[in-house]
Amino acid sequence: MEYRRLGETGLHVSALGFGGAPIGLQGYLTGDDRDSEAFQQGAVEALRRAVELGVNYFDTAPGYGRGRSESAFGRALEPVRDRALIATKYFFEPGRSADARTEGLRASLDRLRTDRVDVLQLHGGYYTDELAERLLADGVLDWAREMQARGLCRFTGITCENPSGALERLLRTGRFDVLQVAYNLIYQGACDYQREPRGVIPLAKSMGLGVVTMRATTSGFLQKLLPRELPEVDAARLTRLAVNFVLSTPEVDCCLVGMT
């Protein structure tokens, strides 16, 4: 396994990371029943096998099946916690008290069977100017830094589906250590070397942030579409192509792949 430095955090992360959404979300990528014990046991075995193969970055969220994914991560990684870097997330709920937010984080820690996470991320999608204003006025980013000061997380981050001026504004506040952004073979807007500015990934890297990517394998789109038109194309080869494209981008520290 190749390891890369996660920005200025000092953490060294596996180039390939384990994304936890498919473990928790019903109907996501496969039709398996996420509540079945057989599925959850298979997920635990996959997580432990990933550790054996050198994967050390594991990303989940309480929103992935109302804690289902976090619980599987906890079952699998508790015995090997010293070999796993765990990232989870929190939602922005306007007006929610700091105590309630802390209670939510502690519930995540209980499911993950750990006393702290390595990266605590704002669980975001599409950032508009209005949303950025609300985030900055609400105090939620200050709360996340307070959780870091109290030792409930080592670093803080932000996740997003697409670049925007509002996202860049949030990054420039200096409140984050890690950026997680959608980036893949068919969606390259986050890092475009053909244009200036080159995108949010180079910006984050220039600011010392760690860069983690999601949707590296296009959430199955590429693997479903191309074999229909080109039957000789193997879906597994497409997946390798997609992962290698992301990892060929020098600013990327960790390429997350959603797994079951």
N, C-alpha and C positions, 0 to 999 in steps of 0.2 A: 504494500500500500504506500502510496505517496502522501506525504504530509506537507501542509502549507501553513505559514504563519497567518493567523486571523487578525489582520490589521495590526494595530498597536496594542492589542490586548495581551500579547505574550503567549496566547494559547496556540498550540500547533494542532491543526485539525486535519482529519483525513480528507483527501481531495474529493472522495465520494461520501456523501452524507445520507442518512436514513430519514426519509420524510414520513411522518406518521399519520397523514390525513387518511389514506386508504384503510388503515386499521380501524379508524373510528367512525367514518362516515358511511352510513347505509347507502348503497347504490352507487358509490363512487368508484368508477373504473371496473368493478366487478359486481355481480349480483349476490355474492355470498352474504349470509346472515351474520352481521357483525356481533350479534348477541349470542351466537352459539358458542358453546365451550370449545368445540372442535376448532372453530375459526380462531378464537382467542388463543388457544394453545399453540396453534400453528404460527400465529403472530409472535408469540413469546419465543418460540424456537427460531424463527427467522431473525429476531433481534439478537438473540444470543449467538447465532451463527455469524451475523454481521460483525460482532465483537471479535469472534475467533479469527475472522478474515482481515481484521485490522481497521474496520470502521470505528471511529470514535466520536462522531458528531451525530446526535440524534435530536430531531426537531419535531415537536408536537404542539398541541394547544388544547385548552379546555373546551374550545368550540368544536373539536373533532369528535363528534358523537357524545356531547355532554360529559366529557371526562373519560369516555371509553378508551381513547387512544392513550391518554396519560396513564390510566390504570394498567394497560398492557405494558407500557414502557417501565412502569414501576416494578411489576412482577418480573420482567426480564432483566432489568439492569441493576436492581438492588444488590445482587451478589457480586456484580462486577463494576460497582459504582466508581471505583478508582480508575477504571479504564474507559469511562464514558463521559463525554461532555454533553450535557442535556440543555436544550433550549426549549422554552415554552413561551406562551403569549398571554396577553390580557387585552380585553376589549375596551374601547373608549365609550363609556356610558356617561353622558353629560350630567353633571350635578351629583354623581355618586360620591359618597363621603370617602375620605381616605381610609377610615376604619373598615368600611365595607370592601374597598379594594384590597386592603391587606388581608381581610378574611378570605377573599376569593383566591389570592395568591397562596395562602396557607392551605386552602383546600387542594390546590394544584400540587403543592409539595407533599401533602398527605397521599394523594393518588400516585405520585411519582416515587414515594418512599425515600425521600431525601430531605435534608434540612435546608438546601439551597439549590437553585438552578445556576447553570453557568452563564446563560444568556436569557434575559427577560425582555420580550419584544412587544411593542405595540402592534396588535393584530389589525393591519390595515388593508385596504383595497385600492381605492382611487382617491387621491388627495386633491381637493379643490382649494381655492383661496379661502373660501368660507370655512371649510373644515379646519384648515391650518389655523385660522384666527381663533376658532373655538377651542382647539387643542391647547394653544398657547395661553388662552385666557383661563382655562379650566383648572390648571395646576396638576393635571394628571402626569405630565412629564416630570415635574418636580417630585411627585409621589414615587415614580419609578426610580429616580436617583436616590430618594430616601431609602427605598428598599435595598439599593446597592450599599448605602452607608450602613444599614442595619445588618448586612450580611445575608439577606435572603436571596440575593442574586449577585453574581460576580460582575456582570456587565449588562448593559441595556442596549436594545436595538429597536428597529422599526421594519415592518414588512409592507410590501406594496406590490400591486399588480402592474403598474405602469409609471413611467417617468412623468413628472409635471413640474411646473415652476413652484407650486406649493410644496411639493416634496423637497425640492432643492432648498427652499426657504427653511423647512424644518431641519434638514441636515445641517445647515449652516448655524443653527442655534448651539451646536456643540453638545446636545443632550444625549447623543447616541454613540455607541461604540461599534455597532454592527448594522449593516444594511442587508436585508434580504429582499430580492427583487426577482420578478419573473423575467426570464431571459432564455431563449432557445434558438434553434436553427431557423424557425419560421417567424420568430418575434425578437428582432435584434435591436429594437429601439433604445434599450437601456445602455447599449454600448455600440456606437456606430462610428467606425473609423473613417467613413467616407464624408462625414460632415463635421462642422464645428458649430456649437460645442459637441464634444463626442458622446455625451450622455451622462446619466446619473452614476453609472458604475465607475468610470474614470474620475468623476468628481469626488465620489465617496473615498476612493482609494487615495486621491491627492490630499484628502483631509485626515488620513490615517485610520479610516474605518475598515473593519473587516467586511468582506463582500461574500455573501452566500446567495446562491441562485436557486430558484424554484421553477417548477414546470419545465425542467431540462429536457424531458422526453416528450414534451408537448401534451402532457396528460392523456397520452394514448392516441391523439388525433392522427399523427403521422403514421403510426403503426396500423391504424384501421383504414386509412385512406389509400396509401400507396399500394399495398398488396392487392387491392381490388382492381387497380389499373395496371399494375405490374406484378402478376402472380408469382413471378420468379424471385421477387424480392422477399427476403426473410425478415420478419418483424424483429427478431432478436438483433439482426445486423443493423437495422434502422435505429434501434435503441442504443447500440454501441456508438453508432455514428453521431447521434444526437448528444450523448454524454461527452464524447471526445471533442465535439465542436465547442461545447461550453468550457471544457477544461483547457482548450487551446487558447482561451482568452486570458492573458497574463494577469489581469486584475482580479480574477475570480479565485477565491480561497477555497471554497467548498461548493460542490455541485450536489444539491439535494435531489434525490429520486424518491418519489412516493412508492412505498413497498407494502406488501401484505405478508 
